[in-house]
Amino acid sequence: MNAWAAAALTLLVLVVPACVWLAAHGSTVRRLAGVFLLSTVTGALFLVLPEAYGRPAYQDLALMLAVMAPTGTLVFTRFVAGRSHDAGTTDHGSG
């Protein structure tokens, strides 16, 4: 096991469960922070694993996640905000 594999194992064992716990418990803002942190940790994991296995071409996954994760977080935020807003209304568009 090299240092890159040890770093990946550390991320998987220590950081990912903490992010999942944060994303599953607490207020909406804390859960959103957990989801965003999990996507950041996953991007770091996708940078470390190709170095551990000697496949630098797989780092494109990390680049793609770095581009798509903020967009996914914004879509998730819009969904959560829209759901709480729609749940409080009983008027279904009748003017």
Phi, psi and omega in degrees: 000126178266180184294327180293319178293324177294321177295319178296319179295321177297317178298316182292321187275322186259314190274317183298314177298325177295320178293320179295319178297318179295323180286342183260345185234151173100194182285174181297322181293320178294321178294321177297319177297322177296318179295317180293319178294322178296321178292326176292317179294322177296321176298319176295322178295321177290343173275326184279319184298317177298327176291324180293323183263358178073032179236077185294343179292338180284356178289351175297330176299320178295320178296317179295319178293323179296330178279320187273333185297314178297324177295316178297324177293320178294321178294318177298318179297317179296320179296314181293317180294321179292324181292318180289328178289317181289331183290335183273352182256143175249349178277119185259049173091004179276109189319000000 
